Structure formats: structure tokens, C-alpha cells
Amino acid sequence: MDQLLTVQEAADVLHTSVRFVRRLISQRRIEFVKIGRHVRIRESALVAFVGAGTVAPLSSDDITGRAA
């Protein structure tokens, strides 16, 4: 089972502000869990969010336009 992180802990992991994480939650751009009035974010949800935003680097063939 994943560890559940507070909004502050999630912000620390992402090296962002708490406000940014709260915006992700309000826009439903990241999976979260509500426990009563508390909001928690699974570690796996943070990994998935970062993975979804990861952009692969270009290869030299991509830059020159050559087919692989």
C-alpha cells in the first residue's frame, strides 16, 4: 500500500508550493484521496503525475529530419 502524503508533503516532494498542489487537486489533474475533510495524495499518484509530464529528449535524427 502506498504512503498517503499531505498536501505539504506532496509539495515538498515535487519541490513546488502548496498552492500549486492545491491547484492540481482543484483542477483534478492529480489523483487524490479524501478522508473526511482531509486531502491526501498517494506516492504512486505523484509518480504517475511526473511520468505523464515527462518529455523525452530529441535524438540527433529528430533534429536533422533523417528517418531512423
A tleap script that builds the chain and sets N, CA, C and O, in Angstrom:
source leaprc.protein.ff14SB
mol = sequence {
  NMET ASP GLN LEU LEU THR VAL GLN GLU ALA
  ALA ASP VAL LEU HIE THR SER VAL ARG PHE
  VAL ARG ARG LEU ILE SER GLN ARG ARG ILE
  GLU PHE VAL LYS ILE GLY ARG HIE VAL ARG
  ILE ARG GLU SER ALA LEU VAL ALA PHE VAL
  GLY ALA GLY THR VAL ALA PRO LEU SER SER
  ASP ASP ILE THR GLY ARG ALA CALA
}
set mol.1.N position { 0.845 -1.190 0.000 }
set mol.1.CA position { 0.000 0.000 0.000 }
set mol.1.C position { 0.882 1.242 0.000 }
set mol.1.O position { 1.866 1.326 0.735 }
set mol.2.N position { 0.511 2.197 -0.833 }
set mol.2.CA position { 1.254 3.457 -0.910 }
set mol.2.C position { 1.112 4.266 0.364 }
set mol.2.O position { 0.120 4.164 1.086 }
set mol.3.N position { 2.119 5.064 0.617 }
set mol.3.CA position { 2.025 6.012 1.719 }
set mol.3.C position { 1.164 7.181 1.253 }
set mol.3.O position { 1.283 7.629 0.113 }
set mol.4.N position { 0.302 7.672 2.131 }
set mol.4.CA position { -0.523 8.838 1.831 }
set mol.4.C position { 0.200 10.081 2.327 }
set mol.4.O position { 0.615 10.153 3.483 }
set mol.5.N position { 0.342 11.048 1.447 }
set mol.5.CA position { 1.065 12.282 1.770 }
set mol.5.C position { 0.083 13.432 1.958 }
set mol.5.O position { -0.956 13.488 1.301 }
set mol.6.N position { 0.421 14.340 2.855 }
set mol.6.CA position { -0.347 15.571 2.982 }
set mol.6.C position { -0.021 16.463 1.792 }
set mol.6.O position { 0.908 16.190 1.031 }
set mol.7.N position { -0.786 17.520 1.642 }
set mol.7.CA position { -0.524 18.473 0.559 }
set mol.7.C position { 0.865 19.083 0.730 }
set mol.7.O position { 1.591 19.261 -0.247 }
set mol.8.N position { 1.230 19.400 1.955 }
set mol.8.CA position { 2.554 19.969 2.217 }
set mol.8.C position { 3.657 18.981 1.846 }
set mol.8.O position { 4.648 19.368 1.227 }
set mol.9.N position { 3.497 17.713 2.216 }
set mol.9.CA position { 4.499 16.698 1.889 }
set mol.9.C position { 4.607 16.491 0.380 }
set mol.9.O position { 5.708 16.324 -0.145 }
set mol.10.N position { 3.480 16.501 -0.313 }
set mol.10.CA position { 3.486 16.365 -1.773 }
set mol.10.C position { 4.211 17.546 -2.410 }
set mol.10.O position { 4.983 17.368 -3.352 }
set mol.11.N position { 3.966 18.743 -1.900 }
set mol.11.CA position { 4.651 19.932 -2.415 }
set mol.11.C position { 6.157 19.826 -2.183 }
set mol.11.O position { 6.949 20.218 -3.040 }
set mol.12.N position { 6.546 19.301 -1.034 }
set mol.12.CA position { 7.975 19.121 -0.740 }
set mol.12.C position { 8.610 18.120 -1.703 }
set mol.12.O position { 9.722 18.341 -2.182 }
set mol.13.N position { 7.914 17.031 -1.986 }
set mol.13.CA position { 8.437 16.023 -2.910 }
set mol.13.C position { 8.602 16.607 -4.308 }
set mol.13.O position { 9.602 16.349 -4.977 }
set mol.14.N position { 7.620 17.395 -4.751 }
set mol.14.CA position { 7.659 17.992 -6.092 }
set mol.14.C position { 8.510 19.254 -6.154 }
set mol.14.O position { 8.759 19.785 -7.236 }
set mol.15.N position { 8.956 19.735 -4.997 }
set mol.15.CA position { 9.710 20.997 -4.905 }
set mol.15.C position { 8.895 22.154 -5.493 }
set mol.15.O position { 9.398 22.962 -6.274 }
set mol.16.N position { 7.630 22.205 -5.094 }
set mol.16.CA position { 6.734 23.270 -5.537 }
set mol.16.C position { 6.052 23.866 -4.314 }
set mol.16.O position { 6.320 23.471 -3.179 }
set mol.17.N position { 5.176 24.812 -4.565 }
set mol.17.CA position { 4.422 25.412 -3.472 }
set mol.17.C position { 3.189 24.573 -3.152 }
set mol.17.O position { 2.729 23.777 -3.971 }
set mol.18.N position { 2.671 24.765 -1.956 }
set mol.18.CA position { 1.423 24.115 -1.552 }
set mol.18.C position { 0.295 24.587 -2.470 }
set mol.18.O position { -0.588 23.810 -2.834 }
set mol.19.N position { 0.336 25.846 -2.832 }
set mol.19.CA position { -0.701 26.401 -3.706 }
set mol.19.C position { -0.772 25.653 -5.042 }
set mol.19.O position { -1.864 25.401 -5.553 }
set mol.20.N position { 0.386 25.298 -5.610 }
set mol.20.CA position { 0.420 24.562 -6.868 }
set mol.20.C position { -0.256 23.203 -6.715 }
set mol.20.O position { -1.056 22.807 -7.562 }
set mol.21.N position { 0.063 22.488 -5.635 }
set mol.21.CA position { -0.533 21.172 -5.404 }
set mol.21.C position { -2.038 21.309 -5.203 }
set mol.21.O position { -2.804 20.502 -5.729 }
set mol.22.N position { -2.470 22.310 -4.456 }
set mol.22.CA position { -3.908 22.530 -4.265 }
set mol.22.C position { -4.604 22.839 -5.594 }
set mol.22.O position { -5.744 22.427 -5.808 }
set mol.23.N position { -3.923 23.561 -6.484 }
set mol.23.CA position { -4.480 23.841 -7.807 }
set mol.23.C position { -4.612 22.552 -8.627 }
set mol.23.O position { -5.611 22.353 -9.317 }
set mol.24.N position { -3.606 21.684 -8.549 }
set mol.24.CA position { -3.688 20.389 -9.229 }
set mol.24.C position { -4.899 19.600 -8.732 }
set mol.24.O position { -5.605 18.970 -9.519 }
set mol.25.N position { -5.128 19.641 -7.442 }
set mol.25.CA position { -6.258 18.931 -6.849 }
set mol.25.C position { -7.573 19.543 -7.312 }
set mol.25.O position { -8.478 18.821 -7.730 }
set mol.26.N position { -7.687 20.856 -7.241 }
set mol.26.CA position { -8.954 21.512 -7.608 }
set mol.26.C position { -9.265 21.350 -9.092 }
set mol.26.O position { -10.434 21.311 -9.476 }
set mol.27.N position { -8.240 21.255 -9.924 }
set mol.27.CA position { -8.440 21.052 -11.358 }
set mol.27.C position { -8.521 19.573 -11.721 }
set mol.27.O position { -8.660 19.222 -12.893 }
set mol.28.N position { -8.434 18.710 -10.712 }
set mol.28.CA position { -8.491 17.251 -10.896 }
set mol.28.C position { -7.417 16.753 -11.860 }
set mol.28.O position { -7.659 15.843 -12.653 }
set mol.29.N position { -6.232 17.353 -11.788 }
set mol.29.CA position { -5.112 16.940 -12.637 }
set mol.29.C position { -4.239 15.900 -11.961 }
set mol.29.O position { -3.335 15.342 -12.584 }
set mol.30.N position { -4.510 15.633 -10.672 }
set mol.30.CA position { -3.773 14.620 -9.933 }
set mol.30.C position { -4.775 13.843 -9.083 }
set mol.30.O position { -5.737 14.402 -8.555 }
set mol.31.N position { -4.524 12.550 -8.968 }
set mol.31.CA position { -5.408 11.703 -8.167 }
set mol.31.C position { -5.202 12.013 -6.687 }
set mol.31.O position { -4.072 12.199 -6.236 }
set mol.32.N position { -6.293 12.069 -5.940 }
set mol.32.CA position { -6.190 12.324 -4.505 }
set mol.32.C position { -7.245 11.525 -3.764 }
set mol.32.O position { -8.181 10.994 -4.360 }
set mol.33.N position { -7.075 11.452 -2.451 }
set mol.33.CA position { -7.991 10.716 -1.583 }
set mol.33.C position { -8.541 11.690 -0.555 }
set mol.33.O position { -7.791 12.460 0.045 }
set mol.34.N position { -9.861 11.654 -0.351 }
set mol.34.CA position { -10.466 12.468 0.705 }
set mol.34.C position { -10.757 11.561 1.881 }
set mol.34.O position { -11.422 10.535 1.741 }
set mol.35.N position { -10.259 11.944 3.029 }
set mol.35.CA position { -10.523 11.238 4.279 }
set mol.35.C position { -11.185 12.255 5.195 }
set mol.35.O position { -10.522 13.050 5.861 }
set mol.36.N position { -12.504 12.205 5.208 }
set mol.36.CA position { -13.235 13.241 5.923 }
set mol.36.C position { -13.005 14.566 5.225 }
set mol.36.O position { -13.280 14.703 4.033 }
set mol.37.N position { -12.503 15.536 5.962 }
set mol.37.CA position { -12.202 16.838 5.350 }
set mol.37.C position { -10.741 16.964 4.931 }
set mol.37.O position { -10.316 17.999 4.417 }
set mol.38.N position { -9.986 15.906 5.155 }
set mol.38.CA position { -8.562 15.912 4.823 }
set mol.38.C position { -8.328 15.376 3.417 }
set mol.38.O position { -9.026 14.471 2.957 }
set mol.39.N position { -7.339 15.948 2.744 }
set mol.39.CA position { -6.958 15.504 1.400 }
set mol.39.C position { -5.571 14.886 1.490 }
set mol.39.O position { -4.657 15.464 2.078 }
set mol.40.N position { -5.426 13.708 0.902 }
set mol.40.CA position { -4.137 13.028 0.870 }
set mol.40.C position { -3.843 12.599 -0.557 }
set mol.40.O position { -4.754 12.369 -1.353 }
set mol.41.N position { -2.563 12.494 -0.866 }
set mol.41.CA position { -2.127 12.113 -2.204 }
set mol.41.C position { -1.226 10.894 -2.073 }
set mol.41.O position { -0.274 10.894 -1.291 }
set mol.42.N position { -1.532 9.857 -2.841 }
set mol.42.CA position { -0.697 8.653 -2.826 }
set mol.42.C position { 0.635 8.946 -3.501 }
set mol.42.O position { 0.703 9.729 -4.448 }
set mol.43.N position { 1.689 8.313 -3.008 }
set mol.43.CA position { 3.005 8.461 -3.639 }
set mol.43.C position { 2.961 8.021 -5.100 }
set mol.43.O position { 3.591 8.647 -5.952 }
set mol.44.N position { 2.229 6.959 -5.396 }
set mol.44.CA position { 2.139 6.469 -6.776 }
set mol.44.C position { 1.442 7.489 -7.676 }
set mol.44.O position { 1.734 7.559 -8.870 }
set mol.45.N position { 0.521 8.283 -7.115 }
set mol.45.CA position { -0.148 9.320 -7.901 }
set mol.45.C position { 0.844 10.425 -8.275 }
set mol.45.O position { 0.774 10.984 -9.369 }
set mol.46.N position { 1.764 10.734 -7.363 }
set mol.46.CA position { 2.808 11.723 -7.680 }
set mol.46.C position { 3.731 11.204 -8.779 }
set mol.46.O position { 4.089 11.940 -9.699 }
set mol.47.N position { 4.111 9.933 -8.677 }
set mol.47.CA position { 4.976 9.326 -9.693 }
set mol.47.C position { 4.269 9.336 -11.049 }
set mol.47.O position { 4.889 9.643 -12.067 }
set mol.48.N position { 2.977 9.003 -11.067 }
set mol.48.CA position { 2.215 8.989 -12.316 }
set mol.48.C position { 2.094 10.394 -12.898 }
set mol.48.O position { 2.182 10.571 -14.113 }
set mol.49.N position { 1.892 11.399 -12.037 }
set mol.49.CA position { 1.776 12.777 -12.497 }
set mol.49.C position { 3.082 13.240 -13.145 }
set mol.49.O position { 3.073 13.854 -14.212 }
set mol.50.N position { 4.195 12.940 -12.494 }
set mol.50.CA position { 5.502 13.325 -13.042 }
set mol.50.C position { 5.757 12.571 -14.340 }
set mol.50.O position { 6.246 13.150 -15.310 }
set mol.51.N position { 5.430 11.289 -14.363 }
set mol.51.CA position { 5.626 10.481 -15.568 }
set mol.51.C position { 4.810 10.988 -16.740 }
set mol.51.O position { 5.284 10.987 -17.876 }
set mol.52.N position { 3.578 11.425 -16.472 }
set mol.52.CA position { 2.716 11.924 -17.537 }
set mol.52.C position { 3.249 13.240 -18.119 }
set mol.52.O position { 2.980 13.564 -19.276 }
set mol.53.N position { 3.995 13.985 -17.323 }
set mol.53.CA position { 4.524 15.264 -17.798 }
set mol.53.C position { 5.945 15.178 -18.330 }
set mol.53.O position { 6.521 16.187 -18.736 }
set mol.54.N position { 6.512 13.978 -18.329 }
set mol.54.CA position { 7.890 13.805 -18.775 }
set mol.54.C position { 7.962 13.848 -20.297 }
set mol.54.O position { 7.198 13.176 -20.990 }
set mol.55.N position { 8.882 14.640 -20.794 }
set mol.55.CA position { 9.079 14.794 -22.238 }
set mol.55.C position { 10.409 14.141 -22.601 }
set mol.55.O position { 11.445 14.467 -22.021 }
set mol.56.N position { 10.378 13.231 -23.550 }
set mol.56.CA position { 11.599 12.531 -23.976 }
set mol.56.C position { 12.495 13.487 -24.768 }
set mol.56.O position { 11.993 14.333 -25.508 }
set mol.57.N position { 13.800 13.360 -24.621 }
set mol.57.CA position { 14.710 14.235 -25.368 }
set mol.57.C position { 14.700 13.885 -26.854 }
set mol.57.O position { 14.397 12.756 -27.239 }
set mol.58.N position { 15.032 14.863 -27.669 }
set mol.58.CA position { 15.143 14.631 -29.115 }
set mol.58.C position { 16.454 13.928 -29.423 }
set mol.58.O position { 17.463 14.146 -28.752 }
set mol.59.N position { 16.428 13.091 -30.436 }
set mol.59.CA position { 17.669 12.470 -30.886 }
set mol.59.C position { 18.238 13.337 -32.012 }
set mol.59.O position { 17.560 14.242 -32.500 }
set mol.60.N position { 19.444 13.072 -32.414 }
set mol.60.CA position { 20.059 13.862 -33.487 }
set mol.60.C position { 19.283 13.655 -34.797 }
set mol.60.O position { 19.217 14.571 -35.617 }
set mol.61.N position { 18.695 12.466 -35.007 }
set mol.61.CA position { 17.891 12.223 -36.199 }
set mol.61.C position { 16.616 13.075 -36.193 }
set mol.61.O position { 16.160 13.515 -37.249 }
set mol.62.N position { 16.051 13.303 -35.029 }
set mol.62.CA position { 14.866 14.148 -34.916 }
set mol.62.C position { 15.183 15.589 -35.317 }
set mol.62.O position { 14.373 16.268 -35.947 }
set mol.63.N position { 16.367 16.033 -34.940 }
set mol.63.CA position { 16.756 17.413 -35.217 }
set mol.63.C position { 17.079 17.601 -36.698 }
set mol.63.O position { 16.702 18.606 -37.300 }
set mol.64.N position { 17.778 16.630 -37.280 }
set mol.64.CA position { 18.171 16.763 -38.677 }
set mol.64.C position { 17.074 16.351 -39.650 }
set mol.64.O position { 17.138 16.677 -40.835 }
set mol.65.N position { 16.062 15.632 -39.152 }
set mol.65.CA position { 14.968 15.211 -40.009 }
set mol.65.C position { 15.198 13.914 -40.742 }
set mol.65.O position { 14.414 13.560 -41.622 }
set mol.66.N position { 16.246 13.198 -40.406 }
set mol.66.CA position { 16.544 11.917 -41.037 }
set mol.66.C position { 15.622 10.836 -40.469 }
set mol.66.O position { 15.262 10.863 -39.292 }
set mol.67.N position { 15.255 9.897 -41.316 }
set mol.67.CA position { 14.431 8.770 -40.872 }
set mol.67.C position { 15.324 7.728 -40.219 }
set mol.67.O position { 16.465 7.516 -40.630 }
set mol.68.N position { 14.784 7.088 -39.199 }
set mol.68.CA position { 15.573 6.080 -38.467 }
set mol.68.C position { 15.606 4.757 -39.193 }
set mol.68.O position { 16.224 3.806 -38.715 }
savepdb mol mol.pdb
quit
